[in-house]
Amino acid sequence: MPSTATMTTRVRTWLGHDHRSKVPEVTAGFWLAKSLTTAWGEATSDFMVKHMAPVLAVAIGGIAFAIALLTQFRADRYVAWIYWLAVSMVGVFGTMAADVLHVGLGIPYLAASIGFAIVLAAVFVCWQHLEGTLSIHSIVTPRRELFYWAAVCATFALGTALGDMTAKTLGIGYFSSIFLFAGLIAIPAIGYWKFHLNAILAFWSAYVLTRPLGASVADWLGQPTSIGGTGIGTGWVSLVFGLAIIGLVVFFSVTKDDVEEEHPRPHR
């Protein structure tokens, strides 16, 4: 049985009175980890779908996604391995969701991209209306955390559809898409760094774009040479990126460099 102190802590957290962040500090390490999870999610999803029955692969991905998010919601503060496990599972299941729409239902990547963009916009509008801020430095209540993860899921699905659209529908290819999305990410980064672009706008713009960038890298490395990849194989790409994520999470867990301050920052 949990102690009275533990139960009190959980109650305070779920009531929104315990101002401890449920997300990591945004550092260079954060963006590296985010990029790695997007690439790993793409490669892992492709490997699973190609090496087992697609329905079974999606079911396993969905179950793992649900368990990872439940574990994240049950935590009373940010814990590196729990948070990045949840992001990684969103990466896998978000890829599958976008692929099911195109491969299973025949929906064009352009239509899927527009649809997911509308979903993401709706999440942001509701979040802003109810909470008054979209700042990730304010994720200290259950409702804000629900909005945060809804936005994260939408960005992964949107990013997957965008990456596939540029590489396949527009015919740019995986390698060229890497440079395209790297260039696009530079816009909010430079805008925030040099021109005082709104921090929230800069963050979410870059967050969306890391998904197609990471996915393009994974596809270029893992897909056959006949369709523009290097032919290394999705299994090997998944393994390498997975080990890199584990190493980075161990680093975070030891150094605590990604843990936000106890007192929330001003909502920007």
VMD Tcl script that draws the C-alpha trace (Angstrom):
set ca {
  {0.00 0.00 0.00}
  {1.33 3.47 -0.83}
  {2.15 5.67 2.13}
  {-0.06 8.57 3.18}
  {2.61 11.01 1.95}
  {2.72 9.33 -1.46}
  {-1.07 9.38 -1.78}
  {-1.14 13.05 -0.78}
  {1.48 13.87 -3.39}
  {-0.54 12.11 -6.10}
  {-3.75 13.86 -5.10}
  {-2.04 17.26 -5.09}
  {-0.59 16.55 -8.53}
  {-3.89 15.48 -10.09}
  {-5.66 18.48 -8.58}
  {-3.08 20.74 -10.16}
  {-1.64 22.04 -6.87}
  {1.80 20.44 -7.14}
  {3.69 22.64 -9.59}
  {6.16 20.10 -10.89}
  {6.63 19.93 -14.61}
  {5.73 16.76 -16.50}
  {7.94 17.63 -19.49}
  {11.71 18.16 -19.88}
  {13.65 21.36 -20.21}
  {14.07 22.42 -23.85}
  {17.79 22.09 -24.49}
  {19.98 20.90 -27.35}
  {19.67 17.44 -25.83}
  {15.88 17.69 -26.01}
  {15.96 18.39 -29.76}
  {18.48 15.59 -30.32}
  {16.29 13.12 -28.42}
  {13.18 14.30 -30.24}
  {14.87 13.84 -33.63}
  {16.12 10.38 -32.66}
  {12.65 9.26 -31.56}
  {11.11 10.42 -34.85}
  {13.66 8.46 -36.86}
  {13.34 5.42 -34.60}
  {9.54 5.53 -34.78}
  {9.58 5.62 -38.57}
  {12.06 2.77 -38.93}
  {10.43 0.62 -36.24}
  {6.96 1.07 -37.69}
  {8.15 0.14 -41.19}
  {10.03 -2.90 -39.84}
  {7.02 -4.16 -37.89}
  {4.56 -3.71 -40.75}
  {6.87 -5.50 -43.22}
  {7.79 -8.41 -40.96}
  {4.42 -9.25 -39.43}
  {0.77 -9.03 -40.36}
  {-0.07 -5.30 -40.65}
  {-3.14 -5.63 -38.42}
  {-1.06 -7.33 -35.73}
  {1.66 -4.70 -36.06}
  {-0.83 -1.85 -35.61}
  {-2.44 -3.64 -32.64}
  {0.93 -4.10 -30.92}
  {1.85 -0.49 -31.67}
  {-1.46 0.74 -30.29}
  {-1.16 -1.29 -27.09}
  {2.44 -0.15 -26.50}
  {1.37 3.43 -27.19}
  {-1.48 3.21 -24.66}
  {0.69 1.63 -21.96}
  {3.46 4.20 -22.42}
  {1.05 7.14 -22.20}
  {-0.71 5.67 -19.15}
  {2.66 5.29 -17.44}
  {3.47 8.91 -18.26}
  {0.14 10.16 -16.89}
  {0.55 8.16 -13.68}
  {3.97 9.68 -12.95}
  {3.86 12.63 -10.55}
  {6.69 14.52 -12.25}
  {8.97 14.38 -15.27}
  {10.99 11.16 -15.40}
  {13.34 10.85 -18.38}
  {12.79 7.20 -19.32}
  {9.02 7.41 -18.89}
  {8.66 10.59 -20.94}
  {10.90 9.50 -23.81}
  {9.32 6.04 -23.88}
  {5.97 7.77 -24.40}
  {7.38 10.00 -27.16}
  {8.96 6.98 -28.85}
  {5.70 5.04 -28.80}
  {3.89 8.07 -30.20}
  {6.49 8.00 -32.97}
  {5.70 4.40 -33.84}
  {1.93 4.65 -33.58}
  {1.80 8.08 -35.25}
  {3.62 6.62 -38.24}
  {1.18 3.73 -38.38}
  {-1.84 6.06 -38.14}
  {-0.66 8.14 -41.09}
  {0.24 5.05 -43.13}
  {-3.11 3.38 -42.45}
  {-4.93 6.39 -43.88}
  {-2.90 6.24 -47.09}
  {-2.21 2.54 -47.59}
  {-5.34 1.13 -45.97}
  {-7.92 3.76 -46.87}
  {-6.33 5.26 -49.97}
  {-6.34 8.83 -48.64}
  {-3.71 10.97 -50.44}
  {-0.82 12.28 -48.36}
  {-1.85 15.86 -49.15}
  {-5.36 15.28 -47.82}
  {-3.96 13.51 -44.75}
  {-1.56 16.40 -44.11}
  {-4.38 18.92 -44.30}
  {-6.57 16.78 -42.06}
  {-3.92 16.35 -39.38}
  {-3.10 20.08 -39.58}
  {-6.75 20.86 -38.87}
  {-6.74 18.45 -35.91}
  {-3.59 20.07 -34.52}
  {-5.06 23.56 -34.96}
  {-8.22 22.47 -33.14}
  {-6.15 21.12 -30.24}
  {-4.25 24.40 -29.99}
  {-7.42 26.50 -30.14}
  {-9.12 24.50 -27.39}
  {-5.93 24.44 -25.29}
  {-5.48 28.21 -25.57}
  {-9.15 28.89 -24.89}
  {-9.33 26.76 -21.76}
  {-5.85 27.29 -20.31}
  {-4.79 30.68 -21.65}
  {-1.37 29.47 -22.72}
  {0.30 26.91 -24.99}
  {3.60 27.12 -23.14}
  {5.24 23.78 -22.41}
  {6.55 25.36 -19.20}
  {3.00 25.22 -17.86}
  {2.41 21.44 -18.02}
  {1.66 21.07 -14.30}
  {-2.00 19.94 -14.31}
  {-3.72 16.87 -15.74}
  {-5.78 18.84 -18.27}
  {-2.76 20.67 -19.62}
  {-0.91 17.38 -19.89}
  {-3.80 15.90 -21.88}
  {-3.68 18.85 -24.28}
  {0.09 18.55 -24.53}
  {0.02 14.89 -25.53}
  {-2.89 15.43 -27.90}
  {-0.76 18.06 -29.64}
  {2.27 15.75 -29.65}
  {0.26 12.92 -31.24}
  {-1.13 15.28 -33.88}
  {2.33 16.65 -34.72}
  {3.73 13.15 -35.24}
  {0.90 12.13 -37.56}
  {1.10 15.44 -39.44}
  {4.87 15.22 -39.76}
  {4.69 11.67 -41.08}
  {2.17 12.64 -43.75}
  {4.24 15.70 -44.72}
  {7.42 13.67 -45.08}
  {5.76 11.03 -47.24}
  {4.10 13.73 -49.33}
  {7.37 15.46 -50.20}
  {9.29 12.24 -50.79}
  {6.62 10.33 -52.73}
  {3.79 12.55 -53.94}
  {6.01 15.48 -54.92}
  {8.82 13.17 -55.99}
  {11.54 14.99 -54.06}
  {12.89 11.79 -52.57}
  {14.11 10.96 -49.09}
  {17.58 12.51 -49.35}
  {16.38 15.84 -50.70}
  {13.58 15.90 -48.13}
  {16.21 15.84 -45.39}
  {17.63 19.14 -46.60}
  {14.18 20.58 -47.22}
  {12.98 20.03 -43.66}
  {16.36 20.92 -42.12}
  {16.09 24.25 -43.92}
  {12.51 24.77 -42.77}
  {13.45 24.05 -39.15}
  {16.13 26.72 -39.38}
  {13.44 29.36 -39.95}
  {11.83 29.25 -36.47}
  {15.22 28.54 -34.87}
  {16.83 31.64 -36.36}
  {13.63 33.62 -35.87}
  {13.65 32.90 -32.13}
  {17.42 33.32 -31.76}
  {17.91 36.52 -33.76}
  {14.54 38.16 -34.32}
  {12.63 37.53 -31.06}
  {10.05 35.26 -32.64}
  {7.39 34.22 -30.11}
  {8.83 31.30 -28.12}
  {5.66 29.21 -28.26}
  {5.27 29.63 -32.03}
  {8.95 28.85 -32.58}
  {8.82 25.75 -30.40}
  {5.75 24.15 -31.93}
  {6.83 24.99 -35.49}
  {10.16 23.27 -34.92}
  {8.47 20.41 -33.07}
  {6.25 19.64 -36.05}
  {9.13 19.80 -38.51}
  {11.45 17.48 -36.58}
  {9.07 14.65 -37.41}
  {9.38 14.72 -41.21}
  {13.10 15.45 -40.86}
  {13.71 12.40 -38.68}
  {11.42 10.23 -40.79}
  {13.22 11.28 -43.98}
  {16.58 10.36 -42.44}
  {15.24 6.96 -41.34}
  {13.65 6.26 -44.73}
  {16.76 7.30 -46.62}
  {18.90 4.98 -44.50}
  {16.49 2.06 -44.25}
  {14.58 1.85 -47.54}
  {15.83 -0.12 -50.57}
  {18.02 1.60 -53.15}
  {15.31 1.00 -55.74}
  {13.13 3.66 -54.12}
  {15.82 6.12 -53.11}
  {17.19 4.64 -49.88}
  {20.63 3.32 -49.01}
  {19.39 -0.23 -48.42}
  {20.76 -0.58 -44.89}
  {17.43 -1.98 -43.74}
  {14.78 -0.71 -41.36}
  {15.73 -3.26 -38.71}
  {19.30 -2.05 -38.44}
  {18.23 1.59 -38.52}
  {15.73 0.94 -35.73}
  {18.37 -0.83 -33.65}
  {21.00 1.91 -34.01}
  {18.61 4.77 -33.28}
  {17.06 2.82 -30.40}
  {20.46 2.35 -28.76}
  {21.21 6.04 -29.27}
  {17.94 6.96 -27.52}
  {18.73 4.66 -24.61}
  {22.19 6.18 -24.25}
  {20.78 9.71 -24.26}
  {18.08 8.86 -21.72}
  {20.71 7.33 -19.41}
  {22.68 10.57 -19.75}
  {19.58 12.61 -18.86}
  {18.83 10.37 -15.89}
  {22.35 10.76 -14.48}
  {22.98 14.45 -15.12}
  {19.42 15.80 -14.66}
  {20.31 18.48 -17.22}
  {16.83 18.20 -18.73}
  {14.88 18.72 -15.50}
  {13.07 22.05 -15.30}
  {13.27 24.31 -12.28}
  {10.76 23.66 -9.50}
  {9.05 27.01 -10.07}
  {7.28 27.33 -13.43}
  {8.57 29.88 -15.87}
  {6.42 32.74 -17.08}
  {4.02 31.59 -19.78}
  {5.42 32.77 -23.09}
}
mol new
graphics top color blue
foreach p $ca { graphics top sphere $p radius 0.5 }
foreach p [lrange $ca 0 end-1] q [lrange $ca 1 end] { graphics top cylinder $p $q radius 0.2 }
display resetview
